[in-house]
Structures are given as structure tokens and as C-alpha cells.
Amino acid sequence: MKGFLRIEKIGGTSMSRFPEIIDNVILRSPDDVYGRIYVVSAYGGITNELLEHKKTGQPGIYQLFRSQENYARKMLTLRDHLFELNQTFVAAGLNLDEANDFIGDHIDQSINILRSMENVLASGYISRKALLLAARELLASLGEMHSAFNSANILGNRGYNATFVDLSGWEDSRQLTIDERIKDSFQGIDPFSTICFATGYTKGTEGIMREFDRGYSEVTFSKVAVLLGAKEAIIHKEYHLCSGDPVLIGENNIHPLCNTNFDVADQLADVGMEAIHPKASKPLEINNIPIRVKNAFDPDHGGTLISKDFIAPQSMVEIVTGSDKVTSLEVHDTRMVGEVGFDLRIMQILAKHQISYISKSTNANTIGMIINDRDCTDALVAELHDRFEHITLRKVAIVCAIGSNIAQPGILAKAAGALARDNINILAVSQTARQTNMQFVVEREQFAQAQISLHAALCMTQPGTCSL
């Protein structure tokens, strides 16, 4: 029905299986093809090659440029890889010559721009930090331009009216903010008469990667939804948002969530299990635009609807998750007891090092925090040692039982009992009076078993099916 606009994001792993995306998502309902704007990520692994591997940190082209190594050769190797990738989409309808010309020209131009940047850097007349950020944004944009162009090309060649919406600002010197570029790019486009494929990267004067870095495609997705007044924002992933990890707990023991709320989504993001980047979800929450997380390869399932006001009608734990890549950072100082604002000193040091903790617990003379392993730097630890009596570091895991309504008598005892029965010692525990997240710190080697134990004890099977 015209007037019901949906903004849909397709992640990189799903984009790599684009012929299936066409059948399962884009053309699944022949009478409901238009009125949808797809914000697409680069094909799986491409942004890792352009920047660095998101999980391992293995250097990509950006890191080669930054360290003044042979990035140009690596870009030409990437170009050949993208040509090979294009070949795999010919059967789906891609015009190979047009696709190769498009990305080949952009890579050649990028090499020339980066060489010019090198010359400017060598002159010493511009901030190295600012120029490196510009190079990072330039490289990031290539992946999404490639996938968005190909998508529009394929659907156009299949006889549909399709539009490539390039938010990358390529060769556009106008000083537009991110919001201004989105509005400008969609001006004159009727999404109810064409299938729009927009780049996940958006160029803006504020620099989308300066604050969001690798979460930029979700920020674009969120901003497009808000600025164009979408009724629903849909994220297509290669898996369901489930009550637990199917690899650990077993696919027969978990179930997809039908509904949850933005608070739960924030709790998940805090331990690295992002349904959506929290800074991208907040504008959607404020504007009361629900998010639906769908498994692109299980199209008959309605997915998980994340809405502002949902509260589970009966008290239950919806998801058990966590992270085994965290460190327990404990500050013990006998001067702490009774001194107002003592913890402010610790927080100021964390803020200085741009560190956000996941969990915090205190007693009279000890404050313990759980932080990500990557944030536990030598510089941070050295400064804490200089300021406080005793600092203890310990590699641990955190396991969380999360839900929109977990307030029930005895649930904490039930969770602790389940862990105790499996000989899992709780090193620390945290829960606020809001009661949406019980957090248990355990030994790292017990991470998997702790999730299995909590899921078996706390997660109920949701009745019925998840509807659209």
C-alpha cells in the first residue's frame, strides 16, 4: 500500500548471497516490490580488505597507506577480486562490463587521490590525523558503492525500475552534513515507483567514521529511516535473533524472539551482540520507528520486532548471551571508604582513555569493573597504579540473562543455583533495580557452560509463531 515506507538494511554476509536475497527479500512479494529502500553493506569481507579485519585487526589497505607501504598494489589485487566477485552475479542479471567499469574506475581514481594525499602529508602543512581519517572514509565508501551499484544494475536488467542512490558524495565537493546529503540524494526520487539501493556509507562534513567507525552503515540506515519518515526499519541478517547461541546451546534448544524492546537491544550491544549499533537505534527509538530483525534465509519467519513500549506479558528471560573477551579491573584502596566522589577519579581516568565499562560493582574499599580486553592497555593500567593502592587484572567472561520483564521473586536465586549445580563459581554479579539484565562474571573457561546452564534454567519456549 502506497504510503507505508520501509527502510531495509542488508548486511555484508547476506549481500554475498544476493541471488537468494532477490528471491527471499526483494521479489518475495511481487505485488509489494516498491515502497522499500535498501541500505546495503559491502559484500562480505570487502570492508575488512579495505580497512582492517573487524575481529582480528589484520591490516587492510588503509593500514598499508597509514604505514606508507605498497597500498596501490593491494588495491589492484582487490580490484581483481571484485571483478571475480562480479562474475558470480552475472547469472543473476549483472551486466559484467558495466559493473567492472564502474568499480575499476573508482579504484583507479582512489589510488590517484591517495597518492595526492601522500604528497600533502609529506609537505607537513596539514594535520596527519585529519588526512588519515579522510583516507579511511574514502576507502570505506568503495565497498558500499560497489554493492549498491551492482544491486540496482541487476534489478534493472530484470525489468524493474531500480535506482542507485550514491550517498558517498563521490567527486561532490559540496560541504554537506550527513543529513543534508541524504535529503539531497533522495530529492526527486519516488521510492514507491523505483527500488532504491543506497550506499551504507554517507559522506558528510562531520565524518561518519569519526564517531561510528565500522558501525557507519547502520547509522546511514537509521538516518534514512528517520529523515524519510519510515513506518518500519528492517535489518536482514543471516541468522535469527535467538534466546541463545545455537552453536553452544543447540538449535533445538533455542528459539527466535518474536518481540523485545530497545532497552534489551542496548543490553545486547553492551556485550558485543549487536542487533543494531546503539547510536543508530536511538534516533529510531526517539521517533518511534520499530526495528524488525529478520533472517534473510528464513523468509517465512516474521523476525523479531524491537519496539519502544514492548514489555513481555509474563516475566521471563528472553536472551542469554555474554562475552569471553573481557577483563576484570579491580581497584582496591583503603582511602575509599566513606569518601564522597572517590569513584569519580577512576571514571575520569577511564574517560581520558576513552573506555566504557560493561559492568561495575562496589563495596567499602573496592570498585570492580568489567571492560573489553582491547581497552585494557598498558597506559591505562600504569596510570591506575600511580593513583591507587592496588590494581588487580583478571581475564574473565561475563554472562548475561536479559529480558524486557525479568522482575520476579527468586529469579536471581534460580540463576545462581543453576550455575552452582554445574560447579560454576560466580566471581561477581550485577543487577539494577530496573531488572532487565542479570550479569554474572565467571572464569573464562566456564563461559560456554555458564550460558548453557542459565539458558536451560531461565529461558522459556515462546508459544506460537512470530507474525509480520
C-alpha positions, 0 to 999 in steps of 0.5 A: 500500500502506497504510503507505508515506507520501509527502510531495509538494511542488508548486511555484508554476509547476506549481500554475498548471497544476493541471488537468494536475497532477490528471491527471499527479500526483494521479489518475495512479494511481487505485488509489494516490490516498491515502497522499500529502500535498501541500505546495503553493506559491502559484500562480505569481507570487502570492508575488512580488505579495505580497512582492517579485519573487524575481529582480528585487526589484520591490516587492510589497505588503509593500514598499508597507506597509514604505514606508507607501504605498497597500498596501490598494489593491494588495491589492484589485487582487490580490484581483481577480486571484485571483478571475480566477485562480479562474475558470480552475479552475472547469472543473476542479471549483472551486466559484467562490463558495466559493473567492472567499469564502474568499480575499476574506475573508482579504484583507479581514481582512489589510488590517484587521490591517495597518492595526492594525499601522500604528497600533502602529508609529506609537505607537513602543512596539514594535520596527519590525523585529519588526512588519515581519517579522510583516507579511511572514509574514502576507502570505506565508501568503495565497498558500499558503492560497489554493492549498491551499484551492482544491486540496482544494475541487476534489478534493472536488467530484470525489468524493474525500475531500480535506482542507485542512490550514491550517498558517498558524495563521490567527486561532490565537493559540496560541504554537506552534513550527513543529513543534508546529503541524504535529503539531497540524494533522495530529492526527486526520487519516488521510492514507491515507483523505483527500488532504491539501493543506497550506499551504507556509507554517507559522506558528510562534513562531520565524518561518519567514521569519526564517531561510528567507525565500522558501525557507519552503515547502520547509522546511514540506515537509521538516518534514512529511516528517520529523515524519510519518515519510515513506518518500519526499519528492517535489518536482514541478517543471516541468522535469527535473533535467538534466546541463545547461541545455537552453536553452544546451546543447540538449535533445538534448544533455542528459539527466535524472539518474536518481540523485545524492546530497545532497552534489551537491544542496548543490553545486547550491544553492551556485550558485543551482540549487536542487533543494531549499533546503539547510536543508530537505534536511538534516533529510531527509538526517539521517533518511534520507528520499530526495528524488525530483525529478520533472517534473510534465509528464513523468509517465512519467519516474521523476525523479531520486532524491537519496539519502544513500549514492548514489555513481555506479558509474563516475566521471563528471560528472553536472551542469554548471551555474554562475552569471553573477551573481557577483563576484570579491573579491580581497584582496591584502596583503603582511602575509599571508604566513606569518601564522597566522589572517590569513584569519580577519579577512576571514571575520569581516568577511564574517560581520558582513555576513552573506555566504557565499562560493561559492568561495575560493582562496589563495596567499602574499599573496592570498585570492580569493573568489567571492560573489553580486553582491547581497552585494557592497555598498558597506559591505562593500567600504569596510570591506575597504579600511580593513583591507587593502592592496588590494581588487580587484572583478571581475564574473565567472561561475563554472562548475561540473562536479559529480558524486557520483564525479568522482575520476579521473586527468586529469579536471581536465586534460580540463576545462581543455583543453576550455575552452582549445580554445574560447579560454576563459581560466580566471581561477581554479579550485577543487577539494577533495580530496573531488572532487565539484565542479570550479569554474572562474571565467571572464569573464562573457561566456564563461559560456554557452560555458564550460558548453557546452564542459565539458558536451560534454567531461565529461558522459556519456549515462546508459544506460537509463531512470530507474525509480520 
